[in-house]
Amino acid sequence: MKTKKTANALEIIHRRYYKGKPDRLASLKRERVNAKIARELYALRVRNKMTQKQLASRVGTTPSVISRLENADYTGHSLSMIQRIAASFNRQVDVKFVSIGGKRHSMTSSR
């Protein structure tokens, strides 16, 4: 079967590196989750006009920990640390379990 020609870079990348490769697709999903967590933590801190040092002091950690959490490549996110950060801004963490079929089940942290 001949592949349809495209100039769309994302389609080309998907076809070349991800299509038919479930391990790579799973890895991509994990990386997207890590990047989303990092972006949301960064946005929450910036919206509240805080430096990494100020936030670290507020939640009882170091600025380097906050920096790592805000790094899209970081893979060691701790739910308890994310909850501490959320609580320091009077927020809560909402965890969702999503089936492959797309049906959602959610669980909200009461912290």
N, CA, C and O atoms as a Tinker XYZ file with bonds, in Angstrom:
   444  protein
     1  N      0.844000   -1.188000    0.000000    73     2
     2  CA     0.000000    0.000000    0.000000    64     1     3
     3  C      0.883000    1.242000    0.000000    63     2     4     5
     4  O      1.782000    1.371000    0.831000    81     3
     5  N      0.631000    2.136000   -0.912000    73     3     6
     6  CA     1.417000    3.346000   -1.041000    64     5     7
     7  C      0.975000    4.375000   -0.005000    63     6     8     9
     8  O     -0.219000    4.589000    0.202000    81     7
     9  N      1.951000    5.008000    0.641000    73     7    10
    10  CA     1.668000    6.020000    1.638000    64     9    11
    11  C      1.391000    7.353000    0.962000    63    10    12    13
    12  O      2.113000    7.759000    0.051000    81    11
    13  N      0.334000    8.034000    1.415000    73    11    14
    14  CA    -0.023000    9.336000    0.874000    64    13    15
    15  C      1.072000   10.351000    1.192000    63    14    16    17
    16  O      1.537000   10.429000    2.329000    81    15
    17  N      1.475000   11.112000    0.210000    73    15    18
    18  CA     2.508000   12.135000    0.397000    64    17    19
    19  C      1.955000   13.256000    1.262000    63    18    20    21
    20  O      0.783000   13.619000    1.164000    81    19
    21  N      2.829000   13.800000    2.119000    73    19    22
    22  CA     2.447000   14.919000    2.961000    64    21    23
    23  C      3.649000   15.809000    3.215000    63    22    24    25
    24  O      4.794000   15.364000    3.152000    81    23
    25  N      3.373000   17.066000    3.503000    73    23    26
    26  CA     4.428000   17.999000    3.874000    64    25    27
    27  C      4.320000   18.328000    5.364000    63    26    28    29
    28  O      5.111000   19.110000    5.892000    81    27
    29  N      3.344000   17.730000    6.032000    73    27    30
    30  CA     3.125000   17.981000    7.452000    64    29    31
    31  C      4.204000   17.253000    8.253000    63    30    32    33
    32  O      4.251000   16.023000    8.272000    81    31
    33  N      5.058000   18.018000    8.906000    73    31    34
    34  CA     6.196000   17.446000    9.636000    64    33    35
    35  C      5.749000   16.476000   10.732000    63    34    36    37
    36  O      6.380000   15.437000   10.927000    81    35
    37  N      4.677000   16.800000   11.442000    73    35    38
    38  CA     4.206000   15.906000   12.510000    64    37    39
    39  C      3.737000   14.567000   11.956000    63    38    40    41
    40  O      3.991000   13.520000   12.552000    81    39
    41  N      3.065000   14.599000   10.835000    73    39    42
    42  CA     2.626000   13.347000   10.213000    64    41    43
    43  C      3.825000   12.511000    9.771000    63    42    44    45
    44  O      3.840000   11.291000    9.939000    81    43
    45  N      4.817000   13.172000    9.212000    73    43    46
    46  CA     6.022000   12.463000    8.762000    64    45    47
    47  C      6.732000   11.828000    9.953000    63    46    48    49
    48  O      7.118000   10.660000    9.901000    81    47
    49  N      6.902000   12.590000   11.014000    73    47    50
    50  CA     7.553000   12.064000   12.222000    64    49    51
    51  C      6.760000   10.906000   12.795000    63    50    52    53
    52  O      7.333000    9.880000   13.160000    81    51
    53  N      5.437000   11.062000   12.877000    73    51    54
    54  CA     4.599000    9.990000   13.414000    64    53    55
    55  C      4.759000    8.716000   12.586000    63    54    56    57
    56  O      4.981000    7.635000   13.131000    81    55
    57  N      4.648000    8.853000   11.299000    73    55    58
    58  CA     4.781000    7.696000   10.413000    64    57    59
    59  C      6.138000    7.016000   10.547000    63    58    60    61
    60  O      6.232000    5.791000   10.625000    81    59
    61  N      7.177000    7.828000   10.572000    73    59    62
    62  CA     8.534000    7.304000   10.567000    64    61    63
    63  C      8.943000    6.692000   11.905000    63    62    64    65
    64  O      9.616000    5.661000   11.932000    81    63
    65  N      8.543000    7.320000   13.018000    73    63    66
    66  CA     9.067000    6.896000   14.311000    64    65    67
    67  C      8.057000    6.258000   15.271000    63    66    68    69
    68  O      8.462000    5.586000   16.219000    81    67
    69  N      6.757000    6.452000   15.047000    73    67    70
    70  CA     5.780000    5.986000   16.028000    64    69    71
    71  C      4.746000    4.993000   15.492000    63    70    72    73
    72  O      4.343000    4.083000   16.216000    81    71
    73  N      4.321000    5.148000   14.266000    73    71    74
    74  CA     3.267000    4.300000   13.715000    64    73    75
    75  C      3.679000    2.824000   13.778000    63    74    76    77
    76  O      4.729000    2.435000   13.266000    81    75
    77  N      2.826000    2.013000   14.419000    73    75    78
    78  CA     3.087000    0.588000   14.532000    64    77    79
    79  C      4.146000    0.232000   15.556000    63    78    80    81
    80  O      4.639000   -0.895000   15.568000    81    79
    81  N      4.506000    1.181000   16.420000    73    79    82
    82  CA     5.533000    0.949000   17.440000    64    81    83
    83  C      4.950000    1.285000   18.814000    63    82    84    85
    84  O      5.149000    2.388000   19.322000    81    83
    85  N      4.227000    0.326000   19.416000    73    83    86
    86  CA     3.527000    0.597000   20.682000    64    85    87
    87  C      4.446000    1.033000   21.823000    63    86    88    89
    88  O      4.034000    1.832000   22.663000    81    87
    89  N      5.667000    0.533000   21.873000    73    87    90
    90  CA     6.586000    0.947000   22.944000    64    89    91
    91  C      6.937000    2.424000   22.823000    63    90    92    93
    92  O      6.994000    3.140000   23.823000    81    91
    93  N      7.169000    2.870000   21.605000    73    91    94
    94  CA     7.480000    4.286000   21.391000    64    93    95
    95  C      6.268000    5.167000   21.679000    63    94    96    97
    96  O      6.408000    6.251000   22.245000    81    95
    97  N      5.087000    4.707000   21.294000    73    95    98
    98  CA     3.869000    5.472000   21.565000    64    97    99
    99  C      3.636000    5.596000   23.066000    63    98   100   101
   100  O      3.242000    6.659000   23.546000    81    99
   101  N      3.880000    4.506000   23.819000    73    99   102
   102  CA     3.721000    4.535000   25.273000    64   101   103
   103  C      4.718000    5.502000   25.899000    63   102   104   105
   104  O      4.380000    6.241000   26.823000    81   103
   105  N      5.937000    5.493000   25.395000    73   103   106
   106  CA     6.967000    6.407000   25.890000    64   105   107
   107  C      6.583000    7.857000   25.616000    63   106   108   109
   108  O      6.774000    8.726000   26.466000    81   107
   109  N      6.046000    8.112000   24.439000    73   107   110
   110  CA     5.598000    9.456000   24.088000    64   109   111
   111  C      4.502000    9.921000   25.040000    63   110   112   113
   112  O      4.516000   11.069000   25.483000    81   111
   113  N      3.554000    9.045000   25.358000    73   111   114
   114  CA     2.476000    9.400000   26.292000    64   113   115
   115  C      3.043000    9.754000   27.663000    63   114   116   117
   116  O      2.623000   10.736000   28.275000    81   115
   117  N      4.002000    8.951000   28.149000    73   115   118
   118  CA     4.622000    9.234000   29.459000    64   117   119
   119  C      5.314000   10.589000   29.449000    63   118   120   121
   120  O      5.195000   11.359000   30.402000    81   119
   121  N      6.028000   10.877000   28.384000    73   119   122
   122  CA     6.737000   12.153000   28.291000    64   121   123
   123  C      5.773000   13.327000   28.228000    63   122   124   125
   124  O      6.047000   14.394000   28.777000    81   123
   125  N      4.650000   13.129000   27.561000    73   123   126
   126  CA     3.645000   14.200000   27.509000    64   125   127
   127  C      3.071000   14.486000   28.893000    63   126   128   129
   128  O      2.822000   15.641000   29.239000    81   127
   129  N      2.861000   13.431000   29.686000    73   127   130
   130  CA     2.361000   13.609000   31.058000    64   129   131
   131  C      3.384000   14.383000   31.881000    63   130   132   133
   132  O      3.025000   15.325000   32.588000    81   131
   133  N      4.666000   13.992000   31.794000    73   131   134
   134  CA     5.711000   14.696000   32.544000    64   133   135
   135  C      5.777000   16.170000   32.145000    63   134   136   137
   136  O      5.911000   17.042000   33.004000    81   135
   137  N      5.684000   16.443000   30.862000    73   135   138
   138  CA     5.739000   17.823000   30.382000    64   137   139
   139  C      4.526000   18.618000   30.876000    63   138   140   141
   140  O      4.652000   19.788000   31.235000    81   139
   141  N      3.365000   17.985000   30.892000    73   139   142
   142  CA     2.158000   18.674000   31.354000    64   141   143
   143  C      2.261000   19.023000   32.836000    63   142   144   145
   144  O      1.900000   20.129000   33.240000    81   143
   145  N      2.747000   18.096000   33.638000    73   143   146
   146  CA     2.913000   18.363000   35.072000    64   145   147
   147  C      3.872000   19.531000   35.270000    63   146   148   149
   148  O      3.600000   20.441000   36.054000    81   147
   149  N      4.994000   19.502000   34.554000    73   147   150
   150  CA     5.987000   20.571000   34.678000    64   149   151
   151  C      5.378000   21.926000   34.308000    63   150   152   153
   152  O      5.568000   22.912000   35.021000    81   151
   153  N      4.646000   21.969000   33.190000    73   151   154
   154  CA     4.028000   23.233000   32.747000    64   153   155
   155  C      3.017000   23.749000   33.771000    63   154   156   157
   156  O      2.965000   24.946000   34.053000    81   155
   157  N      2.216000   22.836000   34.325000    73   155   158
   158  CA     1.190000   23.268000   35.277000    64   157   159
   159  C      1.806000   23.776000   36.583000    63   158   160   161
   160  O      1.332000   24.763000   37.146000    81   159
   161  N      2.857000   23.110000   37.066000    73   159   162
   162  CA     3.524000   23.585000   38.283000    64   161   163
   163  C      4.153000   24.955000   38.043000    63   162   164   165
   164  O      4.034000   25.856000   38.874000    81   163
   165  N      4.821000   25.104000   36.908000    73   163   166
   166  CA     5.438000   26.383000   36.561000    64   165   167
   167  C      4.379000   27.481000   36.476000    63   166   168   169
   168  O      4.553000   28.558000   37.048000    81   167
   169  N      3.289000   27.214000   35.769000    73   167   170
   170  CA     2.231000   28.217000   35.589000    64   169   171
   171  C      1.612000   28.616000   36.927000    63   170   172   173
   172  O      1.334000   29.793000   37.156000    81   171
   173  N      1.399000   27.652000   37.800000    73   171   174
   174  CA     0.823000   27.930000   39.121000    64   173   175
   175  C      1.745000   28.857000   39.911000    63   174   176   177
   176  O      1.286000   29.815000   40.533000    81   175
   177  N      3.042000   28.568000   39.885000    73   175   178
   178  CA     4.011000   29.400000   40.617000    64   177   179
   179  C      4.074000   30.808000   40.030000    63   178   180   181
   180  O      4.050000   31.792000   40.769000    81   179
   181  N      4.152000   30.906000   38.711000    73   179   182
   182  CA     4.273000   32.212000   38.057000    64   181   183
   183  C      3.001000   33.036000   38.242000    63   182   184   185
   184  O      3.074000   34.239000   38.493000    81   183
   185  N      1.832000   32.394000   38.119000    73   183   186
   186  CA     0.564000   33.108000   38.332000    64   185   187
   187  C      0.505000   33.733000   39.722000    63   186   188   189
   188  O     -0.109000   34.782000   39.921000    81   187
   189  N      1.146000   33.077000   40.669000    73   187   190
   190  CA     1.149000   33.576000   42.047000    64   189   191
   191  C      2.375000   34.444000   42.345000    63   190   192   193
   192  O      2.654000   34.766000   43.499000    81   191
   193  N      3.096000   34.814000   41.294000    73   191   194
   194  CA     4.229000   35.750000   41.373000    64   193   195
   195  C      5.262000   35.325000   42.412000    63   194   196   197
   196  O      5.703000   36.121000   43.241000    81   195
   197  N      5.637000   34.041000   42.345000    73   195   198
   198  CA     6.629000   33.520000   43.283000    64   197   199
   199  C      7.867000   33.049000   42.537000    63   198   200   201
   200  O      7.785000   32.592000   41.397000    81   199
   201  N      9.003000   33.165000   43.189000    73   199   202
   202  CA    10.234000   32.593000   42.653000    64   201   203
   203  C     10.300000   31.129000   43.089000    63   202   204   205
   204  O      9.549000   30.698000   43.964000    81   203
   205  N     11.194000   30.380000   42.476000    73   203   206
   206  CA    11.393000   28.991000   42.900000    64   205   207
   207  C     11.856000   28.945000   44.344000    63   206   208   209
   208  O     11.459000   28.056000   45.098000    81   207
   209  N     12.686000   29.885000   44.731000    73   207   210
   210  CA    13.189000   29.933000   46.112000    64   209   211
   211  C     12.047000   30.182000   47.096000    63   210   212   213
   212  O     11.981000   29.543000   48.146000    81   211
   213  N     11.157000   31.101000   46.761000    73   211   214
   214  CA    10.027000   31.393000   47.646000    64   213   215
   215  C      9.107000   30.187000   47.787000    63   214   216   217
   216  O      8.674000   29.854000   48.890000    81   215
   217  N      8.808000   29.530000   46.659000    73   215   218
   218  CA     7.942000   28.351000   46.709000    64   217   219
   219  C      8.599000   27.229000   47.504000    63   218   220   221
   220  O      7.941000   26.552000   48.294000    81   219
   221  N      9.887000   27.036000   47.294000    73   219   222
   222  CA    10.612000   25.993000   48.024000    64   221   223
   223  C     10.522000   26.221000   49.523000    63   222   224   225
   224  O     10.271000   25.289000   50.287000    81   223
   225  N     10.724000   27.438000   49.932000    73   223   226
   226  CA    10.638000   27.778000   51.358000    64   225   227
   227  C      9.230000   27.518000   51.891000    63   226   228   229
   228  O      9.055000   27.030000   53.007000    81   227
   229  N      8.255000   27.842000   51.096000    73   227   230
   230  CA     6.856000   27.686000   51.488000    64   229   231
   231  C      6.461000   26.218000   51.692000    63   230   232   233
   232  O      5.659000   25.911000   52.574000    81   231
   233  N      7.020000   25.312000   50.882000    73   231   234
   234  CA     6.642000   23.895000   50.981000    64   233   235
   235  C      7.698000   23.042000   51.686000    63   234   236   237
   236  O      7.544000   21.826000   51.798000    81   235
   237  N      8.771000   23.682000   52.159000    73   235   238
   238  CA     9.780000   22.971000   52.929000    64   237   239
   239  C     10.719000   22.105000   52.099000    63   238   240   241
   240  O     11.006000   20.962000   52.456000    81   239
   241  N     11.187000   22.655000   51.001000    73   239   242
   242  CA    12.143000   21.936000   50.159000    64   241   243
   243  C     13.179000   22.929000   49.646000    63   242   244   245
   244  O     13.274000   24.047000   50.152000    81   243
   245  N     13.941000   22.532000   48.664000    73   243   246
   246  CA    14.973000   23.417000   48.124000    64   245   247
   247  C     14.567000   23.928000   46.738000    63   246   248   249
   248  O     13.747000   23.306000   46.061000    81   247
   249  N     15.138000   25.055000   46.320000    73   247   250
   250  CA    14.842000   25.566000   44.978000    64   249   251
   251  C     15.204000   24.570000   43.877000    63   250   252   253
   252  O     14.549000   24.543000   42.835000    81   251
   253  N     16.231000   23.755000   44.091000    73   251   254
   254  CA    16.611000   22.789000   43.054000    64   253   255
   255  C     15.523000   21.731000   42.857000    63   254   256   257
   256  O     15.336000   21.240000   41.744000    81   255
   257  N     14.812000   21.381000   43.917000    73   255   258
   258  CA    13.695000   20.431000   43.783000    64   257   259
   259  C     12.587000   21.060000   42.947000    63   258   260   261
   260  O     12.029000   20.407000   42.065000    81   259
   261  N     12.267000   22.319000   43.215000    73   259   262
   262  CA    11.233000   23.019000   42.438000    64   261   263
   263  C     11.671000   23.107000   40.979000    63   262   264   265
   264  O     10.862000   22.901000   40.074000    81   263
   265  N     12.933000   23.411000   40.752000    73   263   266
   266  CA    13.454000   23.491000   39.391000    64   265   267
   267  C     13.300000   22.156000   38.665000    63   266   268   269
   268  O     12.889000   22.122000   37.505000    81   267
   269  N     13.629000   21.059000   39.344000    73   267   270
   270  CA    13.479000   19.731000   38.721000    64   269   271
   271  C     12.024000   19.444000   38.399000    63   270   272   273
   272  O     11.719000   18.932000   37.322000    81   271
   273  N     11.120000   19.767000   39.321000    73   271   274
   274  CA     9.690000   19.513000   39.102000    64   273   275
   275  C      9.151000   20.290000   37.912000    63   274   276   277
   276  O      8.219000   19.842000   37.244000    81   275
   277  N      9.732000   21.450000   37.644000    73   275   278
   278  CA     9.290000   22.285000   36.526000    64   277   279
   279  C     10.000000   21.936000   35.217000    63   278   280   281
   280  O      9.767000   22.579000   34.193000    81   279
   281  N     10.856000   20.933000   35.249000    73   279   282
   282  CA    11.588000   20.494000   34.058000    64   281   283
   283  C     10.779000   19.401000   33.353000    63   282   284   285
   284  O     10.450000   18.381000   33.959000    81   283
   285  N     10.464000   19.616000   32.085000    73   283   286
   286  CA     9.635000   18.663000   31.325000    64   285   287
   287  C     10.290000   17.293000   31.203000    63   286   288   289
   288  O      9.594000   16.300000   30.988000    81   287
   289  N     11.608000   17.216000   31.334000    73   287   290
   290  CA    12.309000   15.936000   31.209000    64   289   291
   291  C     12.388000   15.163000   32.523000    63   290   292   293
   292  O     12.867000   14.030000   32.542000    81   291
   293  N     11.925000   15.759000   33.618000    73   291   294
   294  CA    11.998000   15.103000   34.921000    64   293   295
   295  C     10.931000   14.013000   35.018000    63   294   296   297
   296  O      9.775000   14.232000   34.654000    81   295
   297  N     11.328000   12.834000   35.512000    73   295   298
   298  CA    10.397000   11.705000   35.574000    64   297   299
   299  C     10.089000   11.253000   36.996000    63   298   300   301
   300  O      9.378000   10.265000   37.176000    81   299
   301  N     10.601000   11.945000   38.008000    73   299   302
   302  CA    10.421000   11.482000   39.386000    64   301   303
   303  C      9.392000   12.259000   40.179000    63   302   304   305
   304  O      9.562000   12.458000   41.382000    81   303
   305  N      8.326000   12.703000   39.527000    73   303   306
   306  CA     7.308000   13.473000   40.245000    64   305   307
   307  C      6.716000   12.662000   41.386000    63   306   308   309
   308  O      6.319000   11.510000   41.213000    81   307
   309  N      6.666000   13.281000   42.536000    73   307   310
   310  CA     6.092000   12.656000   43.723000    64   309   311
   311  C      4.704000   13.248000   43.951000    63   310   312   313
   312  O      4.538000   14.467000   44.014000    81   311
   313  N      3.723000   12.381000   44.073000    73   311   314
   314  CA     2.364000   12.873000   44.312000    64   313   315
   315  C      2.306000   13.674000   45.606000    63   314   316   317
   316  O      1.615000   14.690000   45.669000    81   315
   317  N      3.016000   13.237000   46.632000    73   315   318
   318  CA     2.970000   13.968000   47.898000    64   317   319
   319  C      3.562000   15.372000   47.743000    63   318   320   321
   320  O      3.037000   16.319000   48.329000    81   319
   321  N      4.637000   15.530000   46.972000    73   319   322
   322  CA     5.218000   16.867000   46.765000    64   321   323
   323  C      4.277000   17.734000   45.935000    63   322   324   325
   324  O      4.100000   18.918000   46.222000    81   323
   325  N      3.680000   17.148000   44.916000    73   323   326
   326  CA     2.726000   17.912000   44.099000    64   325   327
   327  C      1.545000   18.355000   44.963000    63   326   328   329
   328  O      1.053000   19.474000   44.814000    81   327
   329  N      1.092000   17.490000   45.857000    73   327   330
   330  CA     0.001000   17.853000   46.774000    64   329   331
   331  C      0.421000   18.967000   47.729000    63   330   332   333
   332  O     -0.372000   19.860000   48.025000    81   331
   333  N      1.662000   18.919000   48.213000    73   331   334
   334  CA     2.156000   19.985000   49.101000    64   333   335
   335  C      2.173000   21.318000   48.369000    63   334   336   337
   336  O      1.776000   22.342000   48.924000    81   335
   337  N      2.631000   21.305000   47.131000    73   335   338
   338  CA     2.667000   22.542000   46.344000    64   337   339
   339  C      1.245000   23.041000   46.105000    63   338   340   341
   340  O      0.963000   24.226000   46.280000    81   339
   341  N      0.358000   22.144000   45.709000    73   339   342
   342  CA    -1.042000   22.531000   45.465000    64   341   343
   343  C     -1.660000   23.126000   46.726000    63   342   344   345
   344  O     -2.305000   24.173000   46.668000    81   343
   345  N     -1.466000   22.469000   47.854000    73   343   346
   346  CA    -2.037000   22.945000   49.119000    64   345   347
   347  C     -1.493000   24.323000   49.490000    63   346   348   349
   348  O     -2.210000   25.141000   50.066000    81   347
   349  N     -0.225000   24.580000   49.162000    73   347   350
   350  CA     0.356000   25.885000   49.498000    64   349   351
   351  C     -0.317000   27.022000   48.729000    63   350   352   353
   352  O     -0.225000   28.183000   49.128000    81   351
   353  N     -0.994000   26.689000   47.629000    73   351   354
   354  CA    -1.750000   27.673000   46.843000    64   353   355
   355  C     -3.256000   27.496000   47.020000    63   354   356   357
   356  O     -4.052000   28.004000   46.230000    81   355
   357  N     -3.634000   26.763000   48.077000    73   355   358
   358  CA    -5.047000   26.500000   48.357000    64   357   359
   359  C     -5.731000   25.799000   47.186000    63   358   360   361
   360  O     -6.851000   26.135000   46.803000    81   359
   361  N     -5.031000   24.826000   46.637000    73   359   362
   362  CA    -5.533000   24.015000   45.524000    64   361   363
   363  C     -5.482000   22.555000   45.930000    63   362   364   365
   364  O     -4.859000   22.200000   46.930000    81   363
   365  N     -6.134000   21.716000   45.155000    73   363   366
   366  CA    -6.035000   20.278000   45.356000    64   365   367
   367  C     -5.657000   19.609000   44.047000    63   366   368   369
   368  O     -5.851000   20.165000   42.965000    81   367
   369  N     -5.114000   18.411000   44.164000    73   367   370
   370  CA    -4.698000   17.641000   43.001000    64   369   371
   371  C     -5.845000   16.738000   42.599000    63   370   372   373
   372  O     -6.470000   16.107000   43.452000    81   371
   373  N     -6.128000   16.669000   41.307000    73   371   374
   374  CA    -7.186000   15.815000   40.775000    64   373   375
   375  C     -6.536000   14.749000   39.902000    63   374   376   377
   376  O     -5.958000   15.062000   38.860000    81   375
   377  N     -6.628000   13.492000   40.323000    73   375   378
   378  CA    -6.030000   12.387000   39.581000    64   377   379
   379  C     -7.124000   11.688000   38.795000    63   378   380   381
   380  O     -8.180000   11.369000   39.341000    81   379
   381  N     -6.874000   11.448000   37.518000    73   379   382
   382  CA    -7.853000   10.764000   36.675000    64   381   383
   383  C     -7.245000    9.476000   36.139000    63   382   384   385
   384  O     -6.103000    9.455000   35.681000    81   383
   385  N     -8.017000    8.413000   36.204000    73   383   386
   386  CA    -7.623000    7.145000   35.612000    64   385   387
   387  C     -8.421000    7.001000   34.331000    63   386   388   389
   388  O     -9.648000    6.899000   34.359000    81   387
   389  N     -7.726000    6.994000   33.217000    73   387   390
   390  CA    -8.375000    6.980000   31.911000    64   389   391
   391  C     -8.096000    5.640000   31.244000    63   390   392   393
   392  O     -6.941000    5.252000   31.065000    81   391
   393  N     -9.159000    4.941000   30.881000    73   391   394
   394  CA    -8.962000    3.663000   30.198000    64   393   395
   395  C     -8.541000    3.912000   28.763000    63   394   396   397
   396  O     -8.722000    5.008000   28.232000    81   395
   397  N     -7.995000    2.917000   28.159000    73   395   398
   398  CA    -7.557000    3.042000   26.775000    64   397   399
   399  C     -8.736000    3.361000   25.869000    63   398   400   401
   400  O     -8.576000    4.037000   24.853000    81   399
   401  N     -9.919000    2.878000   26.230000    73   399   402
   402  CA   -11.120000    3.158000   25.457000    64   401   403
   403  C    -11.634000    4.573000   25.639000    63   402   404   405
   404  O    -12.558000    4.988000   24.938000    81   403
   405  N    -11.051000    5.327000   26.571000    73   403   406
   406  CA   -11.434000    6.718000   26.753000    64   405   407
   407  C    -12.414000    6.964000   27.879000    63   406   408   409
   408  O    -12.707000    8.123000   28.175000    81   407
   409  N    -12.939000    5.925000   28.527000    73   407   410
   410  CA   -13.856000    6.102000   29.643000    64   409   411
   411  C    -13.078000    6.615000   30.843000    63   410   412   413
   412  O    -12.022000    6.070000   31.164000    81   411
   413  N    -13.570000    7.645000   31.513000    73   411   414
   414  CA   -12.829000    8.261000   32.620000    64   413   415
   415  C    -13.399000    7.878000   33.970000    63   414   416   417
   416  O    -14.612000    7.794000   34.163000    81   415
   417  N    -12.486000    7.649000   34.896000    73   415   418
   418  CA   -12.807000    7.470000   36.310000    64   417   419
   419  C    -11.892000    8.430000   37.038000    63   418   420   421
   420  O    -10.689000    8.445000   36.776000    81   419
   421  N    -12.428000    9.237000   37.948000    73   419   422
   422  CA   -11.536000   10.193000   38.617000    64   421   423
   423  C    -11.593000   10.019000   40.116000    63   422   424   425
   424  O    -12.540000    9.466000   40.677000    81   423
   425  N    -10.537000   10.517000   40.744000    73   423   426
   426  CA   -10.391000   10.456000   42.175000    64   425   427
   427  C     -9.767000   11.782000   42.575000    63   426   428   429
   428  O     -8.694000   12.126000   42.078000    81   427
   429  N    -10.404000   12.532000   43.453000    73   427   430
   430  CA    -9.892000   13.815000   43.855000    64   429   431
   431  C     -9.237000   13.698000   45.216000    63   430   432   433
   432  O     -9.793000   13.105000   46.141000    81   431
   433  N     -8.054000   14.267000   45.327000    73   431   434
   434  CA    -7.336000   14.287000   46.597000    64   433   435
   435  C     -8.014000   15.275000   47.518000    63   434   436   437
   436  O     -8.392000   16.366000   47.091000    81   435
   437  N     -8.169000   14.912000   48.752000    73   435   438
   438  CA    -8.829000   15.808000   49.695000    64   437   439
   439  C     -7.830000   16.667000   50.450000    63   438   440   441
   440  O     -8.176000   17.331000   51.427000    81   439
   441  N     -6.627000   16.647000   50.001000    73   439   442
   442  CA    -5.594000   17.412000   50.675000    64   441   443
   443  C     -5.675000   18.872000   50.450000    63   442   444
   444  O     -4.851000   19.624000   50.971000    81   443
